[in-house]
């Protein structure tokens, strides 16, 4: 199976092609949240590097969230369009799970974190066993960094911080005596969201028969965008 994987959930945009478990090509851009301009050319280049055409793709995978609301929407829209045009299935991958699969090769707890602002993070915890086994420990959630620190105090072993919120969490956790000796920043190539992590997670979904139709592919938001939260708040105020 040829899997085209897309990630535009954060500042970087990534793309990868996995063929029956073998990485054929990958690429990324890190020039800010301009995914509407950069994502499609990146997909074209990645496919060309793999020696494939769009018609050779058997499944389109995308990091469906959580993450940047705009970035996630752009990635999901691109995946839906390609899958619909080629009449192939999609894989809606948790961004946090993709981060964990991108860190496969490490041993210990993967603490996948994305900055959700206001001292909060989107988080999922996973156990990593060498060489490539990823076991989910928690659901995806949005929580305060302080609460995450308290939860991790009850764990054992090395904690690898991954995702665009890794450095932010490191500042807090390095000040916690129960965590300071165990928490580590994952090596840079394994820390950031990337297309390979999305592809690996999608391959597991394909194995379990959990692919979806393009019409059913939607972003995964752990909380509403700020504009919608503010609108709901105003509407609730008017009803009082």
LONU-503325 format. One record per residue: residue number from 1; residue in one letter; x, y, z of N, C-alpha, C, O in turn. Coordinates in steps of 0.2 Angstrom, whole numbers. Example, Ala and Ser with C-alpha at 12.3 -4.5 7.8 and 13.67 -1.06 7.14 Angstrom:
> 1|A|66|-28|39|62|-22|39|66|-16|39|71|-17|42
> 2|S|64|-11|35|68|-5|36|64|0|39|67|6|40
***
This chain:
> 1|X|4|-6|0|0|0|0|4|6|0|9|7|4
> 2|X|3|11|-5|6|17|-5|2|22|-1|-3|24|-3
> 3|X|5|25|5|2|30|9|5|36|8|11|37|9
> 4|X|1|41|6|4|48|6|1|52|12|-5|52|14
> 5|X|6|54|16|4|57|23|6|64|23|11|67|20
> 6|X|1|68|26|2|76|26|1|78|33|-3|76|37
> 7|X|5|83|35|5|86|41|6|94|41|11|96|38
> 8|X|1|97|43|1|105|43|-2|107|49|-5|113|49
> 9|X|-1|104|55|-5|105|61|-1|110|65|-4|113|70
> 10|X|5|112|63|9|117|67|13|122|62|11|122|56
> 11|X|18|125|64|22|129|60|25|126|54|25|128|49
> 12|X|28|120|55|31|116|50|25|112|46|20|111|49
> 13|X|27|111|40|22|107|36|27|101|33|32|102|31
> 14|X|24|95|34|28|89|32|24|85|27|17|85|27
> 15|X|27|81|24|24|76|19|28|70|18|35|71|18
> 16|X|26|64|18|30|58|17|26|53|13|20|53|13
> 17|X|29|48|10|26|43|6|29|36|9|35|35|9
> 18|X|25|32|11|27|26|14|24|20|10|18|20|8
> 19|X|28|15|7|26|10|3|27|3|7|33|1|7
> 20|X|21|0|9|22|-6|12|27|-6|18|31|-10|19
> 21|X|27|0|22|31|0|28|38|3|26|41|5|31
> 22|X|39|5|20|46|7|18|45|15|16|41|16|12
> 23|X|49|19|19|49|26|17|52|27|10|58|25|9
> 24|X|48|30|6|51|32|-1|53|39|-1|59|40|-4
> 25|X|50|43|2|52|50|2|49|54|7|43|52|9
> 26|X|52|60|9|49|64|14|51|71|13|57|72|10
> 27|X|48|76|15|50|83|15|46|87|20|41|85|23
> 28|X|49|93|21|45|98|26|47|105|24|53|106|21
> 29|X|43|110|26|45|117|26|44|120|32|39|118|36
> 30|X|48|125|34|47|128|41|48|136|40|53|139|42
> 31|X|43|138|37|43|146|35|37|149|38|35|154|35
> 32|X|34|147|43|28|150|46|22|147|43|22|142|39
> 33|X|16|149|46|10|146|44|7|149|38|3|153|37
> 34|X|11|147|32|9|149|25|7|142|22|8|142|16
> 35|X|4|138|25|2|131|22|-2|131|16|-2|127|11
> 36|X|-6|137|15|-11|137|10|-7|138|3|-9|137|-2
> 37|X|-1|141|4|4|142|-2|9|136|-3|11|135|-8
> 38|X|11|133|3|17|129|2|15|121|2|19|117|0
> 39|X|9|119|5|7|112|6|7|108|-1|10|103|-2
> 40|X|3|111|-6|2|107|-12|8|106|-16|10|101|-18
> 41|X|12|112|-16|19|111|-20|23|105|-16|27|102|-19
> 42|X|23|105|-9|27|101|-6|24|93|-7|28|89|-8
> 43|X|18|93|-8|15|86|-9|18|84|-16|20|78|-17
> 44|X|17|88|-21|20|87|-28|27|85|-28|29|80|-31
> 45|X|31|88|-24|38|87|-24|40|80|-21|44|76|-23
> 46|X|36|79|-15|37|72|-12|35|66|-16|38|61|-16
> 47|X|29|67|-19|27|62|-24|32|61|-29|34|55|-31
> 48|X|35|66|-32|39|66|-38|46|62|-35|49|58|-39
> 49|X|48|64|-29|54|61|-27|53|53|-25|58|50|-26
> 50|X|47|51|-24|46|44|-23|45|41|-30|44|34|-30
> 51|X|45|44|-35|43|41|-42|36|39|-43|35|35|-47
> 52|X|32|43|-39|25|41|-40|21|47|-43|23|53|-42
> 53|X|15|45|-45|10|50|-47|4|50|-43|3|45|-39
> 54|X|0|55|-42|-6|55|-38|-10|48|-39|-13|46|-34
> 55|X|-11|46|-45|-15|40|-46|-12|33|-43|-15|28|-43
> 56|X|-5|34|-41|-2|28|-38|-3|27|-31|-1|22|-27
> 57|X|-6|33|-28|-7|33|-20|-14|29|-19|-19|29|-22
> 58|X|-13|24|-13|-18|20|-11|-22|23|-5|-28|21|-4
> 59|X|-19|27|-2|-22|30|4|-19|37|6|-13|38|5
> 60|X|-23|42|8|-21|49|9|-22|49|17|-27|49|20
> 61|X|-16|50|21|-17|51|28|-15|58|30|-11|62|26
> 62|X|-18|61|35|-17|68|37|-18|68|45|-22|65|48
> 63|X|-14|73|47|-14|74|54|-20|78|55|-20|84|54
> 64|X|-26|75|58|-32|79|58|-33|83|64|-39|86|65
> 65|X|-28|83|69|-29|87|75|-27|83|81|-27|77|80
> 66|X|-26|87|86|-27|94|87|-21|98|84|-16|95|82
> 67|X|-21|104|84|-16|108|82|-19|115|80|-24|117|82
> 68|X|-15|119|76|-17|125|73|-24|124|69|-24|120|65
> 69|X|-29|128|71|-35|127|68|-35|128|61|-38|124|57
> 70|X|-31|133|58|-31|135|51|-27|129|48|-28|127|43
> 71|X|-21|127|51|-17|122|48|-20|116|47|-19|112|42
> 72|X|-24|114|52|-27|107|52|-32|107|47|-33|103|43
> 73|X|-36|113|46|-41|113|41|-38|113|34|-41|110|29
> 74|X|-33|116|33|-29|116|26|-27|109|25|-28|106|19
> 75|X|-24|105|29|-22|99|28|-28|94|27|-27|90|22
> 76|X|-33|94|31|-39|90|30|-42|91|23|-44|87|20
> 77|X|-42|98|21|-45|99|15|-41|97|9|-44|94|4
> 78|X|-35|97|9|-30|94|4|-31|87|4|-32|84|-2
> 79|X|-32|83|10|-32|76|10|-39|74|7|-40|69|3
> 80|X|-44|77|9|-51|76|6|-51|77|-1|-54|72|-5
> 81|X|-48|82|-4|-48|83|-11|-45|78|-15|-47|76|-20
> 82|X|-39|76|-13|-35|71|-16|-39|64|-16|-39|60|-21
> 83|X|-41|62|-10|-45|56|-9|-51|55|-13|-52|50|-17
> 84|X|-55|61|-14|-61|61|-17|-59|60|-25|-63|57|-28
> 85|X|-54|64|-27|-53|64|-34|-50|57|-37|-52|55|-42
> 86|X|-47|53|-32|-44|47|-34|-48|41|-32|-47|35|-33
> 87|X|-54|43|-28|-58|38|-25|-54|33|-21|-55|27|-22
> 88|X|-50|35|-16|-47|31|-12|-48|33|-4|-51|39|-3
> 89|X|-47|29|0|-48|30|7|-44|35|11|-38|36|8
> 90|X|-46|38|16|-42|42|20|-40|39|27|-43|35|29
> 91|X|-35|42|30|-33|40|37|-33|46|41|-29|51|40
> 92|X|-38|47|46|-38|53|50|-33|51|56|-35|47|61
> 93|X|-28|54|57|-23|52|62|-22|58|67|-22|64|65
> 94|X|-23|56|73|-21|60|79|-15|63|78|-10|60|77
> 95|X|-14|70|78|-8|73|78|-3|71|83|3|70|82
> 96|X|-6|70|89|-2|68|95|1|61|94|7|59|96
> 97|X|-3|57|91|-1|50|90|4|50|85|9|46|85
> 98|X|3|54|80|8|55|74|15|57|77|20|54|75
> 99|X|15|61|82|21|64|85|25|58|89|31|57|88
> 100|X|21|54|92|24|48|95|27|43|90|32|40|92
> 101|X|23|42|85|26|37|80|32|40|77|37|37|74
> 102|X|32|47|76|38|50|74|44|49|78|50|50|76
> 103|X|43|48|85|49|47|90|50|40|91|54|38|95
> 104|X|47|35|87|48|28|88|56|27|87|59|30|82
> 105|X|59|23|91|66|21|91|68|23|98|74|21|100
> 106|X|65|28|102|67|30|109|63|24|113|59|21|111
> 107|X|66|24|120|63|20|125|60|24|130|64|29|133
> 108|X|54|23|133|51|26|138|45|29|137|41|27|132
> 109|X|43|35|140|36|38|139|37|44|134|42|48|135
> 110|X|33|44|129|33|49|125|27|54|127|22|52|127
> 111|X|29|60|129|24|65|131|24|70|125|28|75|125
> 112|X|19|69|121|17|73|115|14|79|117|8|78|120
> 113|X|16|85|116|13|91|118|13|96|113|18|97|109
> 114|X|8|100|112|7|105|107|5|111|111|0|111|115
> 115|X|8|117|110|6|123|114|-1|125|112|-3|126|107
> 116|X|-6|125|118|-13|127|117|-14|134|120|-20|136|120
> 117|X|-9|138|121|-9|144|124|-12|144|131|-15|139|134
> 118|X|-11|150|135|-13|151|141|-11|146|146|-15|143|150
> 119|X|-4|144|146|-2|139|150|-5|132|150|-5|128|154
> 120|X|-8|131|144|-11|124|143|-7|121|137|-4|124|132
> 121|X|-8|114|136|-6|110|131|-11|105|128|-15|103|132
> 122|X|-10|104|122|-14|97|120|-9|92|121|-3|92|119
> 123|X|-11|86|124|-6|81|126|-9|74|125|-15|73|126
> 124|X|-5|70|124|-6|63|124|0|59|127|6|61|125
> 125|X|-1|54|131|5|50|133|5|43|130|0|40|129
> 126|X|11|41|128|12|35|124|18|32|127|23|35|129
> 127|X|18|25|127|25|21|129|28|19|123|25|16|118
> 128|X|35|20|122|39|18|117|43|12|119|47|13|124
> 129|X|43|7|115|47|1|115|51|1|109|48|0|103
> 130|X|58|0|110|62|-1|104|61|-7|100|60|-12|104
> 131|X|60|-8|94|62|-2|89|57|3|87|58|8|86
> 132|X|50|0|87|45|4|84|38|3|87|33|5|84
> 133|X|38|0|93|31|-1|96|29|5|100|33|8|104
> 134|X|23|8|98|20|13|102|13|11|105|9|9|101
> 135|X|13|12|111|7|10|115|4|16|118|7|20|122
> 136|X|-3|18|117|-6|24|119|-8|23|127|-10|17|129
> 137|X|-6|28|131|-7|27|138|-13|32|140|-17|30|145
> 138|X|-15|37|136|-20|42|138|-24|44|132|-21|43|126
> 139|X|-30|46|132|-33|49|127|-30|56|125|-26|59|130
> 140|X|-31|59|120|-29|66|118|-33|70|123|-39|69|124
> 141|X|-30|75|125|-34|80|129|-30|87|129|-25|87|127
> 142|X|-34|92|132|-31|99|133|-31|100|141|-36|99|144
> 143|X|-25|101|143|-25|102|150|-19|107|152|-15|109|148
> 144|X|-19|109|158|-14|114|161|-8|111|161|-7|105|163
> 145|X|-2|114|160|4|111|161|6|109|168|9|104|169
> 146|X|3|113|173|4|111|180|1|104|181|3|100|185
> 147|X|-5|103|178|-9|97|179|-5|91|176|-5|85|179
> 148|X|-2|92|170|2|87|167|8|85|171|10|79|172
> 149|X|11|90|174|17|89|178|15|84|184|19|80|186
> 150|X|10|86|187|7|82|193|6|75|191|8|70|194
> 151|X|3|74|185|2|67|182|8|63|181|8|57|183
> 152|X|13|67|178|19|63|176|23|61|182|27|57|182
> 153|X|22|65|188|26|63|194|24|56|196|28|53|200
> 154|X|19|53|194|17|46|196|19|41|191|17|35|192
> 155|X|23|43|187|26|38|182|33|36|183|36|39|188
> 156|X|35|31|180|42|29|181|46|29|174|43|28|169
> 157|X|52|30|174|56|29|168|57|36|165|55|41|167
> 158|X|61|36|159|63|42|155|56|45|152|52|41|149
> 159|X|56|51|152|50|55|149|53|59|143|57|63|144
> 160|X|51|57|137|53|61|131|48|66|129|42|64|128
> 161|X|50|72|129|45|78|127|46|79|120|51|80|117
> 162|X|40|78|116|40|79|109|34|84|107|30|84|111
> 163|X|35|87|101|30|91|99|32|99|100|37|100|103
> 164|X|28|103|97|30|110|97|29|113|104|31|119|105
> 165|X|27|110|109|26|112|115|32|109|120|31|110|126
> 166|X|36|106|117|41|102|121|46|107|125|47|106|131
> 167|X|48|112|122|53|117|125|49|121|131|52|122|136
> 168|X|43|122|130|38|126|135|38|121|141|38|124|146
> 169|X|36|115|140|35|110|145|42|109|149|42|108|155
> 170|X|47|109|145|54|108|148|55|113|153|58|111|159
> 171|X|53|119|152|55|125|157|51|123|163|54|125|169
> 172|X|45|121|163|41|120|169|44|113|173|45|113|179
> 173|X|45|108|169|46|101|172|53|101|175|55|97|179
> 174|X|58|105|172|65|105|174|65|108|181|70|108|185
> 175|X|60|112|183|60|115|190|56|111|195|56|112|201
> 176|X|54|105|193|50|100|197|55|95|199|58|91|195
> 177|X|56|94|206|62|90|208|60|82|206|64|78|205
> 178|X|53|81|206|51|74|204|52|72|197|52|66|195
> 179|X|53|77|193|54|76|186|60|78|183|62|75|177
> 180|X|64|82|186|70|85|183|75|80|180|78|81|175
> 181|X|76|75|184|81|70|182|78|65|177|82|61|174
> 182|X|72|65|176|69|60|171|67|63|164|66|59|159
> 183|X|65|69|164|63|72|158|68|74|153|73|77|155
> 184|X|67|73|147|72|74|142|68|77|136|63|76|134
> 185|X|72|82|132|69|84|126|71|79|121|77|77|120
> 186|X|67|76|117|68|71|111|73|75|106|73|81|105
> 187|X|78|71|103|82|74|98|78|77|93|73|75|91
> 188|X|81|83|91|77|87|86|74|84|80|68|85|79
> 189|X|77|79|77|74|76|71|68|72|73|63|71|69
> 190|X|67|70|79|62|66|82|57|70|86|51|67|87
> 191|X|58|76|87|54|80|91|48|83|88|43|84|91
> 192|X|49|85|82|44|89|78|39|85|75|40|79|73
> 193|X|33|88|73|28|84|69|31|83|62|35|88|60
> 194|X|30|78|59|32|76|53|28|71|49|24|68|52
> 195|X|29|71|42|25|67|38|26|59|40|21|55|39
> 196|X|32|57|41|33|50|43|29|48|49|27|42|48
> 197|X|29|52|54|25|50|60|18|49|58|14|44|60
> 198|X|15|53|54|8|52|51|7|46|47|2|42|48
> 199|X|12|45|43|12|39|39|12|32|43|8|27|41
> 200|X|16|32|48|17|26|52|10|25|56|8|19|56
> 201|X|8|30|58|1|29|62|-4|27|57|-9|23|59
> 202|X|-4|30|51|-9|28|46|-9|21|44|-14|17|43
> 203|X|-3|18|44|-2|11|42|-5|7|48|-8|1|46
> 204|X|-4|9|54|-8|5|59|-15|5|58|-19|0|60
> 205|X|-18|11|57|-25|11|56|-27|7|50|-33|4|50
> 206|X|-23|7|44|-25|3|39|-25|-5|41|-29|-9|39
> 207|X|-20|-7|45|-20|-14|47|-26|-16|51|-28|-22|51
> 208|X|-29|-11|55|-35|-12|59|-41|-11|55|-47|-12|59
> 209|X|-41|-9|49|-47|-8|45|-51|-1|47|-57|-1|47
> 210|X|-47|4|50|-50|10|52|-49|16|48|-49|21|50
> 211|X|-48|14|41|-48|20|36|-55|23|35|-60|20|37
> 212|X|-56|29|33|-62|32|32|-63|35|25|-58|35|21
> 213|X|-69|36|23|-71|39|17|-69|47|17|-70|50|22
> 214|X|-68|49|11|-66|57|11|-72|61|13|-70|66|17
> 215|X|-78|59|12|-84|63|15|-84|63|22|-87|68|25
> 216|X|-81|58|25|-82|58|33|-76|61|36|-75|61|42
> 217|X|-71|63|32|-65|65|35|-66|72|38|-68|77|34
> 218|X|-65|74|44|-66|80|47|-60|82|52|-57|77|55
> 219|X|-59|88|54|-54|90|59|-56|87|65|-62|87|67
> 220|X|-51|86|70|-52|84|76|-50|90|81|-44|91|82
> 221|X|-55|93|84|-53|99|88|-55|96|95|-60|94|97
> 222|X|-50|98|100|-51|96|107|-55|102|110|-57|101|116
> 223|X|-55|108|107|-59|113|110|-60|117|104|-57|117|99
> 224|X|-66|121|104|-68|126|99|-63|131|97|-59|133|102
> 225|X|-62|133|91|-58|139|90|-60|145|94|-66|146|96
> 226|X|-55|150|95|-57|155|100|-63|159|97|-67|162|102
> 227|X|-63|161|91|-69|165|88|-75|161|90|-80|165|92
> 228|X|-76|155|90|-82|151|91|-83|151|99|-89|152|101
> 229|X|-78|151|103|-79|151|110|-82|158|112|-86|158|116
> 230|X|-79|163|109|-81|170|111|-88|171|108|-92|174|112
> 231|X|-90|169|103|-97|169|100|-102|166|105|-107|168|107
> 232|X|-100|160|107|-104|156|111|-105|159|118|-111|159|121
> 233|X|-100|163|120|-100|166|127|-105|172|126|-109|173|131
> 234|X|-104|176|120|-109|182|119|-116|179|119|-120|183|122
> 235|X|-117|174|115|-124|172|115|-127|169|121|-133|170|123
> 236|X|-123|166|125|-125|164|132|-127|170|136|-131|170|140
> 237|X|-123|175|136|-124|181|139|-130|185|137|-134|187|142
> 238|X|-132|184|131|-138|187|129|-145|184|131|-150|187|132
> 239|X|-144|177|133|-149|173|135|-151|174|142|-156|172|145
> 240|X|-146|177|146|-147|178|153|-152|184|154|-154|185|160
***
